[in-house]
């Protein structure tokens, strides 16, 4: 079993606030992102990830986000197994203190 790379919600917040070029994918359900998501994130619901692989680039490092970090860990594992670069944001949006906006 491959180890899934991780990044904390706090580290993501710092990168966003520093204007770093990072690729964020929020895999929560529509109702969840309606309550607020990181404005720079792309929203791809977890269950639709396999159908959306063609939207992703294998050379790009993606940070995967969900509510608590569990679904994003599963999506990260799936992406890595399919040849993509993925990092799980541990703690999810529950631990993210940066700016969020409804989708």
SULTA-V437051 format. One line per field, one symbol per residue. ss: DSSP state (a for helix, b for strand, c for the rest). psi: psi as a letter, one per 40 degrees, with the letter a starting at -180 (. if undefined). A space follows every 10 residues. Layout:
ss->???
psi->???
This chain:
ss->ccccbbbbaa aaaaaaaccc ccbbbbccca aaaaccbccc cbbccaaaca aaaaaccccc bbbbbcccca aaaaaaaaaa acccbbbbbb caaaaccccc bcc
psi->hihhiiiidd dddddddefi hihhhheiid ddddehihde ihhhhdeedd eedeeiheei hihhhadeed dddddddddd deeihihhhi eaedeheahi ii.
